[in-house]
Amino acid sequence: MPWLLNLVYLVVLVTAAPLLLWQRVVRGKRRPGLWKKLTGRVAHRTGNDRLVWFHAVSVGEVLQLEPMIAECRRLWPSLQILVTTTTATGHRLACERFADCRVDWFPLDFSWSVRRALRRIRPDLVVLVELELWPNFILAAHRKGIPLALVNGRVSEPSFAGYRRLRWLFSRLLNRFDQLVAQNTIYAERLEALGGPPQRIQVSGSIKYDRIETRRDNPDTRNLAATLGISQRSPVFVAGSTQDPEERLAIEAWVIARQTHPDLRLVLVPRHPERFDEVAETVVSMGHPLLRRSRITDQAASQTDGPVVLLDTVGELAACWGLADVAFVGGSLTNRGGQNMIEPAAYGAAVLFGPNTQNFQDVVDELLERGGARVVADGPSLATRLVELLDDPTTAAALGDAARRLVLSRQGATEATLGILNELLPEDIRLKTGSSDDPPNANAA
């Protein structure tokens, strides 16, 4: 299998090479870490302390690791922690958030890359976030006798439909894991249907709920409001994790709402950093003043004429949701399948999203069941719902309160997950059952 996979990967790499070269030459798009990824020449492990390797693909997974790594630091102070990422934005954020950990690039799934990386790092435990199933890496780690765990595991309905066609491959991979920790029973059942061994599948709840801030007066949100010149008196409409054409639809809805709510502020947060300039051009072309977060001066921040704010930075969306009276979660009026709506829900914002939310169907179902969100069908529907919520703050507050209570009721997955991982650690560092610091080793949620 390794050499067959290598051949497939090489074909894909050669096919994509012209596009990658064009992006580099014409658009100046660099791909940092590519040599390390291709060769597996990550930094060597140093010292004799035990080491756990966490892999988080990009920004979302890096943020999920925050409460887990913080708790690891408390429970196992001597533990070496390596965090690897795949994307450049994820790598930058990991360097910022995990200054006391080693941060490196995850090797491409060529047999030589993963073997060299594993040989250099010599991890005592490998933890993959969500559903990162790279065959050569998993098989190589298993052959070396390195414990493998999948945490915060999720298998969306569209993904499950596709994965079932390759059950023969997924079954072989899932059986190499020592523990498969799913977010909920639906995902656990899907992992089992894909061939995961039932005795190694556990349910912990979603770690996403644990790293969620629920206080609007937290320092990051307060500082962002001051920087953007947004006062507590002004209602705020945040459209976050958006894709084309959702920014334009949000602007059109904001223009309509300002007819009766002239002090309404709009904050746009595109999903992909490479679209920041494109979205800025869209705002200006529609005739609106623009305030870009990355270019703010003291004078710009003091503007009071209500410019459209473009949050063109990475890692600040979580704090930005705390500014929202009404929050639209993007990727849901496109075919993306939705983005994470837990963060705006946690702040008690009135949450709106489109009908295409299959990537977060479990969260969506619970929010709608509890009356904590509303679905909008298109741009005009977004404008109508925005105006209704601004006109009726009592309904908007009830919507937000129901959403926030749901988030609070789902916290605790980090503790349950670490209890499971504790059993995979070497004996000399494993916390003893009954210790006051020992996380519980039991199913949650």
Secondary structure as the mmCIF struct_conf table of DSSP 4:
data_model
#
loop_
_struct_conf.conf_type_id
_struct_conf.id
_struct_conf.beg_label_comp_id
_struct_conf.beg_label_asym_id
_struct_conf.beg_label_seq_id
_struct_conf.end_label_comp_id
_struct_conf.end_label_asym_id
_struct_conf.end_label_seq_id
HELX_RH_AL_P HELX_RH_AL_P1 PRO A 2 VAL A 25
TURN_TY1_P TURN_TY1_P1 VAL A 26 VAL A 26
BEND BEND1 ARG A 27 ARG A 27
TURN_TY1_P TURN_TY1_P2 PRO A 32 GLY A 33
HELX_RH_AL_P HELX_RH_AL_P2 LEU A 34 THR A 39
HELX_LH_PP_P HELX_LH_PP_P1 VAL A 42 ARG A 45
BEND BEND2 GLY A 47 ASP A 49
STRN STRN1 LEU A 51 HIS A 55
BEND BEND3 SER A 58 SER A 58
HELX_RH_AL_P HELX_RH_AL_P3 VAL A 59 LEU A 75
TURN_TY1_P TURN_TY1_P3 PRO A 77 SER A 78
STRN STRN2 GLN A 80 THR A 85
BEND BEND4 THR A 86 THR A 87
HELX_RH_AL_P HELX_RH_AL_P4 ALA A 88 ARG A 97
TURN_TY1_P TURN_TY1_P4 ALA A 99 ASP A 100
BEND BEND5 CYS A 101 CYS A 101
STRN STRN3 ARG A 102 TRP A 105
HELX_LH_PP_P HELX_LH_PP_P2 PHE A 106 LEU A 108
BEND BEND6 ASP A 109 ASP A 109
HELX_RH_AL_P HELX_RH_AL_P5 SER A 111 ILE A 121
BEND BEND7 ASP A 124 ASP A 124
STRN STRN4 LEU A 125 VAL A 129
BEND BEND8 GLU A 130 LEU A 131
HELX_RH_AL_P HELX_RH_AL_P6 PRO A 135 ARG A 143
TURN_TY1_P TURN_TY1_P5 LYS A 144 GLY A 145
STRN STRN5 LEU A 148 GLY A 153
HELX_RH_AL_P HELX_RH_AL_P7 GLU A 157 TYR A 163
HELX_RH_3T_P HELX_RH_3T_P1 ARG A 164 LEU A 166
HELX_RH_AL_P HELX_RH_AL_P8 ARG A 167 LEU A 174
TURN_TY1_P TURN_TY1_P6 ASN A 175 ARG A 176
BEND BEND9 ASP A 178 ASP A 178
STRN STRN6 GLN A 179 ALA A 182
BEND BEND10 GLN A 183 ASN A 184
HELX_RH_AL_P HELX_RH_AL_P9 THR A 185 ALA A 193
TURN_TY1_P TURN_TY1_P7 LEU A 194 GLY A 195
HELX_RH_3T_P HELX_RH_3T_P2 PRO A 198 ARG A 200
STRN STRN7 ILE A 201 VAL A 203
HELX_RH_3T_P HELX_RH_3T_P3 ILE A 207 TYR A 209
TURN_TY1_P TURN_TY1_P8 ASP A 210 ARG A 211
TURN_TY1_P TURN_TY1_P9 ARG A 216 ASP A 217
HELX_RH_AL_P HELX_RH_AL_P10 PRO A 219 LEU A 228
TURN_TY1_P TURN_TY1_P10 GLY A 229 GLY A 229
TURN_TY1_P TURN_TY1_P11 GLN A 232 ARG A 233
BEND BEND11 SER A 234 SER A 234
STRN STRN8 VAL A 236 THR A 242
TURN_TY1_P TURN_TY1_P12 ASP A 244 PRO A 245
HELX_RH_AL_P HELX_RH_AL_P11 GLU A 246 ALA A 257
TURN_TY1_P TURN_TY1_P13 ARG A 258 THR A 260
TURN_TY1_P TURN_TY1_P14 PRO A 262 ASP A 263
STRN STRN9 ARG A 265 PRO A 270
BEND BEND12 ARG A 271 HIS A 272
HELX_RH_3T_P HELX_RH_3T_P4 PRO A 273 ARG A 275
HELX_RH_AL_P HELX_RH_AL_P12 PHE A 276 SER A 285
TURN_TY1_P TURN_TY1_P15 MET A 286 GLY A 287
STRN STRN10 LEU A 290 ARG A 292
HELX_RH_3T_P HELX_RH_3T_P5 ARG A 293 ARG A 295
HELX_RH_AL_P HELX_RH_AL_P13 ASP A 298 ALA A 301
TURN_TY1_P TURN_TY1_P16 SER A 302 SER A 302
BEND BEND13 ASP A 305 ASP A 305
HELX_LH_PP_P HELX_LH_PP_P3 PRO A 307 PRO A 307
STRN STRN11 VAL A 308 LEU A 310
BEND BEND14 THR A 313 GLY A 315
HELX_RH_AL_P HELX_RH_AL_P14 LEU A 317 CYS A 320
HELX_RH_3T_P HELX_RH_3T_P6 TRP A 321 LEU A 323
BEND BEND15 ASP A 325 ASP A 325
STRN STRN12 VAL A 326 VAL A 329
BEND BEND16 GLY A 330 ARG A 336
HELX_RH_AL_P HELX_RH_AL_P15 ILE A 342 ALA A 346
TURN_TY1_P TURN_TY1_P17 TYR A 347 GLY A 348
STRN STRN13 ALA A 350 PHE A 353
BEND BEND17 PRO A 355 PRO A 355
HELX_RH_3T_P HELX_RH_3T_P7 GLN A 358 PHE A 360
HELX_RH_AL_P HELX_RH_AL_P16 GLN A 361 GLU A 369
TURN_TY1_P TURN_TY1_P18 ARG A 370 GLY A 371
STRN STRN14 ARG A 374 VAL A 375
BEND BEND18 ASP A 378 ASP A 378
HELX_RH_AL_P HELX_RH_AL_P17 GLY A 379 ASP A 391
HELX_RH_AL_P HELX_RH_AL_P18 PRO A 393 SER A 409
TURN_TY1_P TURN_TY1_P19 ARG A 410 ARG A 410
HELX_RH_AL_P HELX_RH_AL_P19 ALA A 413 ASN A 422
TURN_TY1_P TURN_TY1_P20 GLU A 423 LEU A 424
BEND BEND19 LEU A 425 LEU A 425
TURN_TY1_P TURN_TY1_P21 GLU A 427 ILE A 429
HELX_LH_PP_P HELX_LH_PP_P4 ARG A 430 LYS A 432
TURN_TY1_P TURN_TY1_P22 THR A 433 GLY A 434
TURN_TY1_P TURN_TY1_P23 SER A 436 ASP A 437
HELX_LH_PP_P HELX_LH_PP_P5 ASP A 438 PRO A 440
BEND BEND20 ALA A 442 ALA A 442
#
